[in-house]
């Protein structure tokens, strides 16, 4: 196991609680976390589970955490000050907050029927999640797919529906891209939500929603699909503010020159 992430205690915790029996391979290592494929304990009824181990905040290059924390209520002013000052206590509290926030977002979305991995268990520095994949491999990231235009349009329609349904639940992903969408069984599966914000409370929610939609829309140009991301984001946020958000239009166009 790598010593770059603070996960050994979490692994033992999940073993002791009979969720996993072994860590099999590293699936992804990024700036904020490393994800492992684990052999699931027979009592779970699963063959594999995914363990997401967050990096300690002093080992990360994530400089915009304050933007995502905007609107969160902290009962203890000491905790709030410690996080802001990046003391040892504050860094630990921020890491636990990061884990808890992703677990809560995934639980909310999964219970509402949105395509996200089911959260299984958590510790202050790790999450145990449904494994998306099969015996051969994990599901690929969307950025790795080779779609024809029709497939890409269907994928966009599904993703836009996901974004809109999440907003109906007052949730904005905040960092949505083809890197944190998996393609599994003909459908997109959204992952990586520790930075998700409550649209009712965060002053950055509109900006983050726009960034998610516009950035994702631009990515679909590689598959020959032209999407008015700015227009969709504007219309969706206005509908949300009026309390009228619904299925709406996908506003997908075609690049006839492609």
URLIN-V877406 format. One line per field, one symbol per residue. ss: DSSP state (h for helix, s for strand, l for the rest). psi: psi as a letter, one per 20 degrees, with the letter a starting at -180 (. if undefined). burial: b if it has 9 or more other ideal C-beta (glycine too) atoms within 8 Angstrom, else e. Layout:
ss->???
psi->???
burial->???
//
This chain:
ss->lllllllhhhhhhhhhlllsssssssssslllsssssssslhhhlllsssssssllhhhlllllhhhhhlllllllhhhhhhhhhllhhhhhhhhhhhhhhhhhhhhhhhhllllsllsssssllsssssllsllllslsshhhllllhhhhhhhhhhhhhhhhhhhhllssllllllllssssllssssllllllssllllllhhhhhhhhhhhhhhhhhhhlssslhhhhhhhhhhhhhhlllllllllsssllll
psi->qqjiqmighhghghghjlhrhqpgqphpoahhrppqpqpqqhiijqgqqpoooqqqhijrkoikhhhhipippphohggghhghilrgghhghhghggghgggggggggghijqnqqppgrqrhjqqpqppoaahgrqqqqhiiqnqrgggghhggggghgggghghhjkppgilprihkpqopljqqoprnkhjqqohhhpijggghggggggggghhihhjjpppmgggggghggghghikjpbhaqhlprpnii.
burial->eeeebbbebbbebbbeeebbeebeeeeeeeeebbbbbbbbbeebeeebbbbbbbbbbeebeeeebeebbbbeeeeeeebbbbbeeeeeebbbbbbbbbbbbbbebbbbbbeeebebbebbbbbebbbbbbbbbeeeebbbbbeeeeeebebbbebbbbbbbbbbbbbebebbbbebbbebbbbbeeebbbbebbbbbbbebbebbeebbbebbbbbbebbbebbbebbbeebbbbbbebbeeeebeebebebebbeee
//
